[in-house]
Amino acid sequence: MADHRPRITRVADGVLQLERGGVNAYLVASDGALVLIDAGLPRTWPLLQEALASLGAQVSDIDAVLLTHGHFDHVGMCDRLVDEYHLVPNVHAGDEELVRHPYRYAHESARFPYPIRYPGALPILARMVAAGALGVKGVRAAPTVVAGSSIPLAGGILPIATPGHTDGHCAYLLERTGILFTGDALVTLDPYTGRTGPRVVARAATARSDEALGSLGALAETGAHLVLPGHGSAWSDGGVGTAVTIAHSRGVD
């Protein structure tokens, strides 16, 4: 039986995955910098504190918060980060408004039929609710993320434009190590269907599926050897190229 308890996993040197409720956030510790990529759900907070403590650090030591996009399950800790530590998250301008209103997102298909069509999603959605998915507060984000403009932290973090899931979705490439944080542009677990393996998130949470499929090419071009998605396990089997090929073949549910 799979272990679905909240957990911290060291997925690479200097990279910790914080997983709760089927949602991932990542803490990067490299070149004297601490960067949080995505902010999970609200009850991921104890994992963040534990992960930081394992590095001899605390929340106030975080240098930057980078969001792949503005959906509720990726901004869940932002209100505490802003209110208690003045850590304003950074996001692409296309998702600035969504971070303020993280439940007001475009999606191609109605959400309510999905748990009926895909009952395997029910336990995942229940874990998301238990992790605080219904109580996320929006915040003001800094629209400073520019695709193709490297962020001078952790050896260089390159935003990759991957619109489709949301207007301003960006993946992040650790330039020195070839590690790619794909957010929801490519996942290995779709919360809306329960299906696993590389794929694009279902139309229930994707604004434009054709554009999302097209954005997979930008991910492949990075040549990343390790893919760290917003949902699901890390992927390294054949690198991002193999993951993209599989995702393309599966289409969008």
C-alpha positions as CSV (number, residue, x, y, z in Angstrom):
1,M,0.0,0.0,0.0
2,A,1.3,3.4,-0.9
3,D,2.5,5.7,1.9
4,H,0.6,9.0,1.5
5,R,1.8,10.6,4.7
6,P,3.4,14.1,4.4
7,R,7.1,13.7,3.8
8,I,10.3,15.4,2.9
9,T,12.5,13.8,0.3
10,R,16.0,14.7,-0.8
11,V,15.5,14.4,-4.6
12,A,18.9,15.8,-5.5
13,D,21.9,17.4,-3.9
14,G,20.6,20.6,-2.4
15,V,17.0,20.0,-3.4
16,L,14.3,18.9,-0.9
17,Q,10.8,17.9,-2.0
18,L,8.0,18.8,0.4
19,E,4.9,16.7,-0.4
20,R,1.6,17.0,1.3
21,G,-1.8,16.2,-0.1
22,G,-0.4,15.1,-3.4
23,V,1.1,18.5,-4.0
24,N,4.8,19.3,-4.1
25,A,6.9,22.3,-3.1
26,Y,10.7,22.4,-3.4
27,L,13.4,23.9,-1.2
28,V,16.6,24.6,-3.1
29,A,19.8,25.2,-1.1
30,S,22.7,26.0,-3.4
31,D,25.5,28.5,-3.7
32,G,24.6,30.1,-0.3
33,A,21.0,30.7,-1.3
34,L,17.7,29.3,-0.2
35,V,14.9,29.3,-2.7
36,L,11.4,28.0,-2.3
37,I,9.8,26.9,-5.6
38,D,6.0,26.8,-5.2
39,A,4.2,27.1,-1.8
40,G,2.0,24.0,-1.7
41,L,-1.0,23.9,0.5
42,P,-1.4,25.6,3.9
43,R,-0.6,22.6,6.0
44,T,2.7,22.0,4.2
45,W,4.0,24.6,6.7
46,P,5.4,22.2,9.3
47,L,7.3,20.4,6.5
48,L,8.9,23.7,5.4
49,Q,10.0,24.4,8.9
50,E,11.4,20.9,9.3
51,A,13.2,21.0,6.0
52,L,14.8,24.3,6.8
53,A,15.8,23.1,10.3
54,S,17.6,20.1,8.6
55,L,19.7,22.7,6.8
56,G,20.3,24.7,9.9
57,A,18.0,27.5,8.7
58,Q,14.7,29.1,9.4
59,V,11.9,30.7,7.3
60,S,13.5,34.1,7.6
61,D,16.6,32.8,5.8
62,I,14.7,32.1,2.5
63,D,16.0,34.4,-0.2
64,A,13.2,34.1,-2.7
65,V,9.9,32.4,-3.3
66,L,9.3,31.5,-7.0
67,L,5.8,30.3,-8.2
68,T,5.3,28.3,-11.3
69,H,1.8,29.5,-11.4
70,G,-1.0,30.9,-9.3
71,H,-3.4,28.0,-8.6
72,F,-4.6,27.6,-5.0
73,D,-2.5,24.4,-4.4
74,H,0.7,26.2,-5.3
75,V,0.3,29.4,-3.2
76,G,-1.0,27.8,0.0
77,M,1.8,29.0,2.3
78,C,2.1,32.4,0.7
79,D,-0.1,34.3,3.1
80,R,2.1,33.3,6.1
81,L,5.3,33.9,4.2
82,V,4.0,37.4,3.4
83,D,2.3,38.3,6.7
84,E,4.9,36.9,9.0
85,Y,8.2,37.2,7.1
86,H,7.5,39.7,4.3
87,L,8.5,37.2,1.7
88,V,6.6,38.3,-1.3
89,P,6.3,35.5,-3.9
90,N,7.6,36.1,-7.5
91,V,5.6,35.1,-10.5
92,H,5.2,35.7,-14.2
93,A,3.0,38.8,-14.9
94,G,0.5,36.5,-16.6
95,D,-0.4,34.9,-13.3
96,E,-0.1,37.9,-11.0
97,E,-3.9,38.3,-10.7
98,L,-4.4,34.6,-10.3
99,V,-2.1,34.6,-7.2
100,R,-4.4,37.2,-5.7
101,H,-7.5,35.1,-6.5
102,P,-6.2,31.5,-6.7
103,Y,-9.6,29.9,-7.1
104,R,-10.6,32.0,-10.1
105,Y,-8.9,30.0,-12.8
106,A,-9.9,29.2,-16.3
107,H,-10.5,25.5,-17.2
108,E,-11.7,23.8,-20.3
109,S,-14.0,21.3,-18.7
110,A,-16.4,21.3,-15.8
111,R,-14.7,19.9,-12.6
112,F,-17.6,18.1,-10.9
113,P,-17.8,15.1,-13.3
114,Y,-14.2,14.2,-12.9
115,P,-14.5,12.3,-9.5
116,I,-17.3,10.3,-11.0
117,R,-15.5,9.5,-14.2
118,Y,-12.2,8.9,-12.4
119,P,-12.9,7.6,-8.9
120,G,-9.2,7.1,-8.4
121,A,-9.0,10.9,-7.9
122,L,-11.2,10.8,-4.8
123,P,-8.5,9.9,-2.3
124,I,-6.2,12.5,-3.7
125,L,-8.8,15.2,-3.6
126,A,-9.6,14.2,0.0
127,R,-5.9,14.5,1.0
128,M,-5.8,17.9,-0.7
129,V,-8.8,19.1,1.4
130,A,-7.2,17.7,4.5
131,A,-4.0,19.8,3.7
132,G,-6.0,23.0,3.6
133,A,-7.1,23.2,-0.1
134,L,-10.4,24.9,0.7
135,G,-8.9,27.7,2.8
136,V,-6.1,29.2,0.7
137,K,-5.7,33.0,0.8
138,G,-4.6,35.0,-2.1
139,V,-1.7,37.4,-1.9
140,R,-0.1,40.1,-3.9
141,A,2.8,38.7,-5.8
142,A,5.7,40.5,-7.5
143,P,5.4,40.0,-11.3
144,T,9.2,39.8,-11.7
145,V,9.6,36.4,-13.4
146,V,10.6,36.9,-17.0
147,A,10.9,33.8,-19.2
148,G,14.4,33.5,-20.5
149,S,15.9,35.9,-18.0
150,S,18.0,34.0,-15.5
151,I,17.5,34.6,-11.8
152,P,20.9,35.0,-10.1
153,L,20.3,32.6,-7.2
154,A,21.4,29.0,-6.6
155,G,23.8,29.0,-9.5
156,G,21.2,30.5,-11.9
157,I,17.5,29.7,-12.2
158,L,16.1,30.0,-15.7
159,P,12.3,30.5,-16.1
160,I,10.9,28.6,-19.0
161,A,7.6,29.9,-20.5
162,T,5.1,27.0,-20.5
163,P,1.6,28.6,-20.9
164,G,-1.5,26.6,-21.3
165,H,-2.2,25.3,-17.8
166,T,-2.4,29.0,-16.9
167,D,-1.6,32.1,-18.8
168,G,1.7,32.8,-17.1
169,H,2.9,29.3,-16.1
170,C,6.7,29.0,-16.0
171,A,8.9,26.1,-15.3
172,Y,12.3,26.6,-13.7
173,L,15.6,25.1,-14.7
174,L,18.6,25.0,-12.4
175,E,21.1,25.9,-15.0
176,R,24.2,24.4,-13.3
177,T,22.7,21.0,-12.6
178,G,20.1,20.4,-15.3
179,I,17.2,20.0,-12.8
180,L,13.8,21.1,-14.1
181,F,10.9,22.1,-11.9
182,T,7.9,21.7,-14.2
183,G,5.0,22.8,-11.9
184,D,1.8,21.7,-13.6
185,A,3.1,22.0,-17.1
186,L,4.1,18.3,-16.8
187,V,3.1,16.1,-13.8
188,T,3.5,12.5,-12.9
189,L,0.2,12.4,-11.0
190,D,-2.9,14.1,-12.1
191,P,-5.1,15.0,-9.1
192,Y,-8.2,15.1,-11.2
193,T,-8.0,11.6,-12.6
194,G,-5.6,9.8,-10.3
195,R,-3.5,8.7,-13.3
196,T,0.2,8.5,-12.9
197,G,3.2,8.8,-15.2
198,P,4.2,11.9,-17.3
199,R,1.2,13.8,-18.5
200,V,-0.5,17.2,-18.8
201,V,-3.1,18.0,-16.1
202,A,-6.7,17.3,-17.0
203,R,-8.9,19.9,-18.7
204,A,-10.7,20.4,-15.3
205,A,-7.8,22.6,-14.3
206,T,-6.1,23.5,-17.5
207,A,-7.0,26.7,-19.4
208,R,-6.0,25.7,-22.9
209,S,-5.0,22.1,-23.4
210,D,-3.6,22.5,-26.9
211,E,-1.3,25.3,-25.7
212,A,-0.3,23.1,-22.7
213,L,0.7,20.3,-25.1
214,G,2.6,22.7,-27.2
215,S,4.5,24.0,-24.2
216,L,6.0,20.5,-23.6
217,G,8.4,21.3,-26.4
218,A,10.0,24.1,-24.4
219,L,10.5,21.6,-21.5
220,A,12.2,19.1,-23.9
221,E,14.5,21.7,-25.2
222,T,16.1,22.1,-21.7
223,G,17.6,18.6,-21.9
224,A,17.0,18.3,-18.2
225,H,18.1,15.0,-16.7
226,L,15.7,15.2,-13.7
227,V,12.1,16.4,-13.8
228,L,10.5,17.6,-10.5
229,P,6.7,18.1,-11.0
230,G,4.1,19.9,-9.1
231,H,2.3,16.6,-8.5
232,G,3.8,13.2,-8.3
233,S,7.2,11.6,-8.0
234,A,10.4,12.8,-9.6
235,W,11.2,11.6,-13.1
236,S,14.6,10.6,-14.3
237,D,14.1,7.7,-16.7
238,G,15.4,9.0,-19.9
239,G,15.2,12.6,-18.7
240,V,12.7,15.3,-19.8
241,G,12.7,14.2,-23.4
242,T,11.3,10.8,-22.6
243,A,8.8,12.4,-20.2
244,V,7.6,14.8,-22.9
245,T,7.2,12.0,-25.4
246,I,5.0,10.0,-23.0
247,A,2.9,13.0,-22.1
248,H,2.3,13.9,-25.7
249,S,1.2,10.3,-26.5
250,R,-1.4,10.5,-23.7
251,G,-3.0,13.7,-24.6
252,V,-5.2,15.5,-22.1
253,D,-8.1,13.9,-20.1
